[in-house]
């Protein structure tokens, strides 16, 4: 889930929660306040009405009592009913048009009032009580009082709570409307603000992916002066420093490659000189014969041309290896390259009476630098040859394994001692008196440059180096 979406959801949750809390809190406050106000209103109306009808009750004047009750009902819209009892405690006057309930006198009896509210009217000293009734028309608050202290006549006024319900409904609708409005506006603002904040963060995230792909040297264009801007400037500095470090490492690697190549060239040069000496000897003998007998047969010219072509082929292969150290990707056919390397190292192989065992299977092309792969294979082959000074068997095989071109170079030498196995790929580590210690280190670096691997197994019967290079994906 996107960060700005989380911020929007959080905003909605906060606004809705606050709206609900405010609604619950204000509901209790408003209800209590309005009920208290209605109670005070009813007490005031009841007191005034009781004073007005007191004489009529004593005289049993129903007409004046009904007129007074009717006048109050017309003025006070919150009153649901009014009824009065006479001197004997019987129902005297009321406002029920369709007959009165049979248990009306038990609703809020003043003989055992549920709630003593105090004294009303200093002159009359009448006790009154309040009872909340749950009726078909909703909650009604019954205010009852004695018209004369110590006598039976009672006055009861029923106050509807409909106004409270309407007020609460309006307040609820208002809170819901405001909550929805604030949620919508707040969500829009929070989304805009969060996207404004997260936009540079997304740039930072994309930039980290760029760095993870090794694209060092690129820069971000974030010029804010907050923490994100400071972080972006740090990443820009890091990108620049990584680019400089990579350039230095590439230069160091090229230098190391050149050094190792020169070392390999030295060994190859000795074999090359030895191999060239044979055709040169043949040419020399023929020309020496020509000096004494100035006539060459067709067979003699064929021998000379064959020797020259042999030397030209040797020099071409030698110079091809010696010239380039740049990194250029192309489709490389490993099996063909293995044969070229073995042909290039045949002088050393022949001089040490080493038998070559070649087991190559069909491989797809790999995307690699041909010269570097050739350098790595040559180093492995020469390393194996040098491990068998008294002769032995050099085994080279190739196959496809788990999406990689898998090349194995094995020798039957004495193996690598246990105490130096961990150092075998370290630069400048060597056990040879005239070695540079860069051969296997360069093989390791070439494998890494091609997203491949190099490992080995060794015991007293020989050593096997395994080089893995990812095949070309089509």
C-alpha positions as CSV (number, residue, x, y, z in Angstrom):
1,X,0.0,0.0,0.0
2,X,1.3,3.4,-1.0
3,X,2.4,5.8,1.8
4,X,0.0,8.5,0.7
5,X,-2.9,6.0,0.8
6,X,-2.0,5.1,4.4
7,X,-2.0,8.8,5.3
8,X,-5.4,9.3,3.7
9,X,-6.8,6.3,5.6
10,X,-5.3,7.6,8.8
11,X,-6.9,11.0,8.3
12,X,-10.3,9.4,7.6
13,X,-10.0,7.2,10.8
14,X,-9.1,10.2,12.9
15,X,-11.9,12.4,11.6
16,X,-14.6,9.7,11.9
17,X,-13.4,8.8,15.4
18,X,-13.4,12.4,16.5
19,X,-16.9,12.9,15.0
20,X,-18.2,9.9,16.9
21,X,-16.6,11.0,20.2
22,X,-18.0,14.5,19.8
23,X,-21.4,13.1,18.9
24,X,-21.6,10.8,22.0
25,X,-20.2,13.6,24.3
26,X,-22.6,16.3,23.1
27,X,-25.6,14.0,23.0
28,X,-25.4,13.4,26.8
29,X,-24.8,17.0,27.5
30,X,-27.6,18.3,25.2
31,X,-30.0,15.7,26.5
32,X,-29.3,16.5,30.1
33,X,-29.5,20.2,29.5
34,X,-32.8,20.1,27.6
35,X,-34.4,17.7,30.0
36,X,-33.5,20.1,32.9
37,X,-34.9,23.0,30.9
38,X,-38.1,21.1,30.1
39,X,-38.5,20.2,33.8
40,X,-38.0,23.8,34.9
41,X,-40.5,24.9,32.3
42,X,-43.1,22.2,33.4
43,X,-42.6,23.1,37.0
44,X,-43.2,26.8,36.3
45,X,-46.3,26.0,34.2
46,X,-47.6,23.6,36.9
47,X,-47.1,26.2,39.6
48,X,-48.9,28.9,37.7
49,X,-51.7,26.6,36.7
50,X,-52.2,25.2,40.2
51,X,-52.6,28.8,41.5
52,X,-55.1,29.6,38.8
53,X,-57.4,26.6,39.3
54,X,-57.1,26.3,43.1
55,X,-60.4,28.1,43.8
56,X,-62.2,26.2,41.0
57,X,-61.2,22.9,42.5
58,X,-62.6,23.9,45.9
59,X,-65.8,25.0,44.3
60,X,-65.9,22.0,41.9
61,X,-66.1,24.4,39.0
62,X,-65.3,22.1,36.1
63,X,-65.9,24.7,33.4
64,X,-63.3,27.2,34.7
65,X,-60.8,24.4,35.4
66,X,-61.2,23.1,31.8
67,X,-60.8,26.6,30.4
68,X,-57.6,27.2,32.4
69,X,-56.2,23.8,31.2
70,X,-57.2,24.5,27.6
71,X,-55.5,27.9,27.7
72,X,-52.3,26.4,28.9
73,X,-52.4,23.6,26.3
74,X,-52.7,26.2,23.5
75,X,-49.7,28.2,24.7
76,X,-47.4,25.3,25.6
77,X,-46.6,23.1,22.6
78,X,-44.4,20.6,24.6
79,X,-47.3,19.5,26.9
80,X,-48.9,16.2,26.0
81,X,-51.6,16.0,28.6
82,X,-52.9,17.7,31.8
83,X,-55.2,16.1,34.3
84,X,-56.5,17.2,37.8
85,X,-58.0,15.2,40.7
86,X,-60.7,16.5,43.1
87,X,-60.9,16.7,46.8
88,X,-61.7,13.0,47.0
89,X,-58.8,11.9,44.8
90,X,-60.9,11.1,41.8
91,X,-60.2,12.3,38.2
92,X,-61.8,15.8,37.9
93,X,-60.6,17.3,34.6
94,X,-58.2,16.2,31.8
95,X,-57.2,16.7,28.2
96,X,-57.6,13.1,26.9
97,X,-60.1,13.4,24.0
98,X,-60.6,9.6,23.4
99,X,-60.9,8.6,27.1
100,X,-58.3,8.5,29.7
101,X,-56.2,5.4,30.6
102,X,-57.6,3.4,33.4
103,X,-54.4,3.4,35.5
104,X,-53.7,7.1,35.0
105,X,-53.8,7.9,38.7
106,X,-51.0,5.4,39.3
107,X,-48.6,6.9,36.8
108,X,-47.0,9.3,39.2
109,X,-48.9,9.0,42.5
110,X,-48.1,11.6,45.1
111,X,-49.0,9.3,47.9
112,X,-45.7,7.5,47.5
113,X,-43.8,9.8,45.1
114,X,-40.8,8.2,43.4
115,X,-38.8,11.4,43.5
116,X,-39.3,14.1,46.1
117,X,-38.4,17.4,44.4
118,X,-38.9,19.8,47.3
119,X,-41.4,22.6,48.2
120,X,-43.4,24.5,45.5
121,X,-45.3,27.6,46.5
122,X,-44.4,29.1,49.8
123,X,-48.1,29.9,50.5
124,X,-49.5,26.5,49.7
125,X,-46.5,24.3,50.7
126,X,-47.4,21.6,48.2
127,X,-45.2,18.6,47.4
128,X,-44.5,17.6,43.8
129,X,-42.8,14.6,42.0
130,X,-41.4,13.8,38.6
131,X,-41.8,10.5,36.8
132,X,-40.3,9.5,33.3
133,X,-42.9,7.5,31.5
134,X,-42.3,5.3,28.4
135,X,-45.5,5.6,26.3
136,X,-46.6,4.8,22.7
137,X,-45.8,8.4,21.8
138,X,-42.3,8.2,23.2
139,X,-40.8,9.4,26.5
140,X,-43.0,11.7,28.6
141,X,-42.0,13.4,31.8
142,X,-44.9,13.6,34.3
143,X,-44.8,16.6,36.7
144,X,-47.2,16.0,39.6
145,X,-47.9,18.3,42.5
146,X,-50.5,18.8,45.3
147,X,-52.6,21.9,44.7
148,X,-53.2,22.2,48.5
149,X,-50.8,21.0,51.1
150,X,-52.2,18.0,53.0
151,X,-55.2,17.6,50.7
152,X,-56.0,15.2,47.8
153,X,-56.3,17.5,44.8
154,X,-53.4,16.9,42.4
155,X,-52.2,18.5,39.2
156,X,-50.3,16.4,36.6
157,X,-48.7,17.8,33.5
158,X,-47.0,15.5,30.9
159,X,-44.1,17.1,29.0
160,X,-43.1,15.5,25.7
161,X,-39.4,14.8,24.9
162,X,-40.1,15.1,21.2
163,X,-38.2,18.4,21.0
164,X,-35.2,16.6,22.6
165,X,-35.4,13.9,20.0
166,X,-35.7,16.4,17.1
167,X,-32.8,18.4,18.4
168,X,-30.7,15.3,18.8
169,X,-31.6,14.2,15.3
170,X,-30.6,17.6,13.9
171,X,-27.4,17.5,15.8
172,X,-26.6,14.0,14.6
173,X,-27.3,15.0,11.0
174,X,-25.2,18.1,11.4
175,X,-22.3,16.1,12.9
176,X,-22.5,13.5,10.2
177,X,-22.6,16.1,7.5
178,X,-19.6,18.0,9.0
179,X,-17.8,14.7,9.5
180,X,-18.3,13.7,5.8
181,X,-17.3,17.2,4.7
182,X,-14.2,17.3,6.9
183,X,-13.3,13.8,5.9
184,X,-13.6,14.6,2.2
185,X,-11.7,17.9,2.5
186,X,-9.2,16.5,4.9
187,X,-8.6,13.4,2.7
188,X,-8.1,15.6,-0.3
189,X,-5.7,17.9,1.5
190,X,-3.9,15.0,3.2
191,X,-3.5,13.1,-0.1
192,X,-2.1,16.3,-1.8
193,X,0.2,16.9,1.1
194,X,1.3,13.3,1.5
195,X,1.9,13.0,-2.3
196,X,3.9,16.2,-2.1
197,X,6.0,14.6,0.7
198,X,6.2,11.1,-0.8
199,X,7.1,12.3,-4.4
200,X,10.7,13.0,-3.5
201,X,10.7,9.7,-1.5
202,X,9.7,7.8,-4.6
203,X,12.6,9.5,-6.4
204,X,14.9,8.4,-3.7
205,X,13.6,4.9,-4.0
206,X,14.1,4.8,-7.7
207,X,17.5,6.3,-7.3
208,X,18.5,3.5,-4.9
209,X,17.4,1.0,-7.5
210,X,19.6,2.8,-10.0
211,X,22.5,2.5,-7.7
212,X,21.8,-1.2,-7.0
213,X,22.0,-1.8,-10.8
214,X,25.5,-0.3,-10.7
215,X,24.6,2.9,-12.6
216,X,26.9,5.1,-10.5
217,X,27.5,8.8,-11.2
218,X,23.8,9.7,-11.8
219,X,22.3,12.5,-9.8
220,X,18.9,13.4,-8.3
221,X,17.3,16.8,-8.9
222,X,15.7,17.4,-5.4
223,X,16.4,20.9,-4.1
224,X,14.2,21.0,-1.0
225,X,15.8,22.2,2.2
226,X,14.2,19.6,4.5
227,X,15.4,16.1,5.6
228,X,14.5,14.6,2.2
229,X,16.7,17.2,0.4
230,X,19.6,16.5,2.8
231,X,19.1,12.8,2.1
232,X,19.1,13.3,-1.6
233,X,22.3,15.3,-1.5
234,X,23.9,12.5,0.6
235,X,22.8,10.0,-2.1
236,X,24.2,12.2,-4.8
237,X,27.5,12.4,-3.0
238,X,27.4,8.6,-2.6
239,X,26.7,8.1,-6.3
240,X,29.6,10.3,-7.2
241,X,32.0,8.6,-4.8
242,X,31.0,5.2,-6.0
243,X,31.5,6.2,-9.6
244,X,35.0,7.5,-8.8
245,X,35.7,4.4,-6.8
246,X,34.6,2.2,-9.7
247,X,36.8,4.1,-12.1
248,X,39.7,3.6,-9.8
249,X,39.0,-0.1,-9.4
250,X,38.6,-0.5,-13.2
251,X,41.9,1.2,-13.7
252,X,43.5,-0.9,-11.0
253,X,42.0,-4.0,-12.6
254,X,43.3,-3.1,-16.0
255,X,46.7,-2.5,-14.6
256,X,46.6,-5.9,-12.8
257,X,45.4,-7.5,-16.0
258,X,48.2,-6.0,-18.0
259,X,50.7,-7.2,-15.3
260,X,49.4,-10.7,-15.4
261,X,49.2,-10.6,-19.2
262,X,52.9,-9.6,-19.3
263,X,53.7,-12.5,-17.0
264,X,51.7,-14.9,-19.2
265,X,53.3,-13.4,-22.3
266,X,56.7,-14.1,-20.8
267,X,55.9,-17.8,-20.5
268,X,54.2,-18.0,-23.8
269,X,57.2,-16.2,-25.5
270,X,59.5,-18.9,-24.4
271,X,57.3,-21.6,-25.9
272,X,56.8,-19.4,-29.0
273,X,60.5,-19.0,-29.5
274,X,61.0,-22.7,-29.1
275,X,58.2,-23.5,-31.6
276,X,59.4,-20.9,-34.1
277,X,62.9,-22.3,-34.0
278,X,61.7,-25.6,-35.7
279,X,60.4,-24.0,-38.9
280,X,63.3,-21.5,-38.9
281,X,65.7,-24.4,-38.7
282,X,64.0,-26.0,-41.7
283,X,64.3,-22.8,-43.6
284,X,67.9,-22.3,-42.6
285,X,68.9,-25.8,-43.7
286,X,67.2,-25.3,-47.1
287,X,68.8,-21.9,-47.7
288,X,72.2,-23.3,-46.5
289,X,71.7,-26.0,-49.2
290,X,70.7,-23.3,-51.7
291,X,74.0,-21.6,-50.9
292,X,76.0,-24.6,-51.9
293,X,73.6,-25.7,-54.7
294,X,71.7,-22.6,-56.1
295,X,68.6,-24.5,-57.2
296,X,65.4,-25.2,-55.1
297,X,62.9,-27.9,-56.0
298,X,59.1,-27.5,-55.8
299,X,59.1,-29.6,-52.7
300,X,61.7,-27.3,-51.0
301,X,59.5,-24.3,-51.7
302,X,56.5,-26.1,-50.2
303,X,58.5,-26.8,-47.0
304,X,59.5,-23.1,-46.8
305,X,56.0,-21.8,-47.4
306,X,54.5,-24.2,-44.8
307,X,57.1,-23.1,-42.2
308,X,56.4,-19.5,-42.9
309,X,52.6,-20.0,-42.6
310,X,53.1,-21.9,-39.4
311,X,55.2,-19.0,-37.9
312,X,52.6,-16.5,-39.2
313,X,49.8,-18.4,-37.5
314,X,51.7,-18.6,-34.2
315,X,52.5,-14.8,-34.3
316,X,48.8,-13.9,-35.2
317,X,47.5,-15.9,-32.2
318,X,50.2,-14.5,-29.9
319,X,49.5,-10.8,-31.0
320,X,45.7,-11.3,-30.7
321,X,46.2,-12.3,-27.1
322,X,48.6,-9.5,-26.4
323,X,46.8,-6.5,-27.8
324,X,43.5,-5.9,-26.1
325,X,42.5,-5.4,-22.5
326,X,39.2,-3.5,-22.9
327,X,35.8,-4.9,-21.8
328,X,33.7,-5.6,-24.9
329,X,30.6,-7.8,-24.7
330,X,29.8,-10.1,-27.6
331,X,28.5,-13.6,-28.3
332,X,31.2,-16.0,-27.1
333,X,31.3,-19.7,-28.0
334,X,33.1,-21.3,-25.1
335,X,34.1,-24.6,-26.8
336,X,35.8,-22.8,-29.7
337,X,37.6,-20.6,-27.2
338,X,38.8,-23.6,-25.2
339,X,40.3,-25.1,-28.3
340,X,42.1,-21.8,-29.1
341,X,43.5,-21.6,-25.6
342,X,44.8,-25.2,-25.7
343,X,46.4,-24.5,-29.1
344,X,48.0,-21.4,-27.7
345,X,49.4,-23.3,-24.7
346,X,50.4,-26.4,-26.7
347,X,54.1,-25.5,-26.3
348,X,54.1,-25.8,-22.5
349,X,51.8,-28.9,-22.7
350,X,54.1,-30.7,-25.2
351,X,57.3,-29.8,-23.3
352,X,55.9,-31.4,-20.1
353,X,54.6,-34.5,-21.7
354,X,51.0,-33.7,-20.6
355,X,48.1,-35.7,-22.0
356,X,45.0,-33.6,-22.9
357,X,41.6,-35.1,-22.2
358,X,38.9,-33.0,-23.9
359,X,35.2,-33.6,-23.1
360,X,33.1,-30.8,-24.6
361,X,29.3,-30.7,-25.0
362,X,27.3,-28.3,-27.1
363,X,26.9,-24.9,-25.4
364,X,24.8,-21.9,-26.3
365,X,26.7,-18.6,-26.7
366,X,27.4,-16.5,-23.6
367,X,27.3,-12.7,-23.5
368,X,30.9,-11.9,-22.4
369,X,34.2,-10.3,-23.3
370,X,35.9,-12.9,-25.4
371,X,39.5,-11.7,-24.6
372,X,38.8,-11.8,-20.9
373,X,37.2,-15.2,-21.0
374,X,40.2,-16.4,-23.1
375,X,42.5,-14.9,-20.5
376,X,40.7,-16.7,-17.7
377,X,40.8,-20.0,-19.5
378,X,44.4,-19.6,-20.4
379,X,45.3,-18.8,-16.8
380,X,43.5,-21.9,-15.6
381,X,45.2,-24.1,-18.3
382,X,48.7,-22.7,-17.6
383,X,48.1,-23.1,-13.8
384,X,47.1,-26.7,-14.4
385,X,50.2,-27.3,-16.6
386,X,52.5,-25.8,-14.0
387,X,51.0,-28.1,-11.4
388,X,52.3,-31.1,-13.4
389,X,56.0,-30.5,-13.9
390,X,56.6,-34.3,-14.3
391,X,53.7,-34.7,-16.7
392,X,50.2,-35.9,-16.2
393,X,46.7,-35.5,-17.6
394,X,45.0,-32.2,-18.3
395,X,41.2,-32.6,-18.5
396,X,39.0,-29.9,-19.8
397,X,35.2,-30.3,-20.0
398,X,32.2,-28.1,-20.7
399,X,28.4,-28.4,-20.2
400,X,25.3,-26.5,-19.4
401,X,24.3,-26.6,-15.7
402,X,21.5,-24.5,-14.1
403,X,21.6,-21.8,-16.8
404,X,25.4,-21.5,-16.8
405,X,28.1,-22.5,-19.1
406,X,30.1,-24.8,-16.7
407,X,33.8,-25.3,-17.6
408,X,36.1,-27.6,-15.6
409,X,39.9,-27.6,-15.9
410,X,41.5,-30.5,-13.9
411,X,45.1,-31.6,-13.4
412,X,46.7,-34.7,-11.8
413,X,49.2,-32.7,-9.8
414,X,49.9,-32.9,-6.1
415,X,47.0,-30.6,-5.2
416,X,46.7,-27.4,-3.2
417,X,47.8,-27.5,0.5
418,X,45.0,-27.0,3.0
419,X,46.7,-24.1,4.7
420,X,46.7,-21.9,1.5
421,X,43.3,-22.8,0.1
422,X,41.7,-19.7,1.6
423,X,44.3,-17.5,-0.1
424,X,44.3,-19.0,-3.5
425,X,42.3,-16.1,-5.1
426,X,44.1,-13.4,-3.2
427,X,46.1,-10.9,-5.4
428,X,49.8,-11.3,-5.3
429,X,49.7,-14.6,-3.4
430,X,51.9,-17.1,-5.1
431,X,53.9,-20.2,-4.2
432,X,56.1,-19.9,-7.4
433,X,59.4,-18.2,-7.3
434,X,58.9,-16.4,-10.5
435,X,55.1,-15.9,-10.2
436,X,53.2,-12.7,-9.9
437,X,50.3,-14.0,-7.8
438,X,47.7,-12.4,-10.1
439,X,46.6,-15.3,-12.3
440,X,43.8,-16.8,-10.2
441,X,42.9,-13.4,-8.8
442,X,42.3,-12.2,-12.4
443,X,40.2,-15.3,-13.1
444,X,38.1,-14.5,-10.0
445,X,37.6,-10.9,-11.1
446,X,36.7,-11.9,-14.7
447,X,34.1,-14.3,-13.3
448,X,32.6,-11.6,-11.1
449,X,32.5,-9.1,-14.0
450,X,30.4,-11.6,-16.0
451,X,28.1,-12.4,-13.0
452,X,29.7,-15.8,-12.8
453,X,31.6,-17.9,-10.2
454,X,34.9,-19.7,-9.8
455,X,35.6,-22.4,-7.3
456,X,37.9,-25.4,-6.9
457,X,38.3,-28.8,-5.3
458,X,41.7,-30.2,-4.5
459,X,43.3,-33.2,-2.9
460,X,46.5,-35.2,-3.2
461,X,45.5,-36.6,-6.6
462,X,45.0,-33.2,-8.3
463,X,42.9,-30.1,-8.5
464,X,39.7,-29.2,-10.4
465,X,38.8,-25.5,-11.1
466,X,35.1,-24.9,-12.1
467,X,34.2,-21.7,-14.0
468,X,30.5,-20.8,-14.4
469,X,29.4,-18.1,-16.8
470,X,25.7,-17.3,-17.4
471,X,24.5,-18.3,-20.9
472,X,23.0,-15.7,-23.2
473,X,19.2,-15.3,-22.7
474,X,17.2,-15.2,-25.9
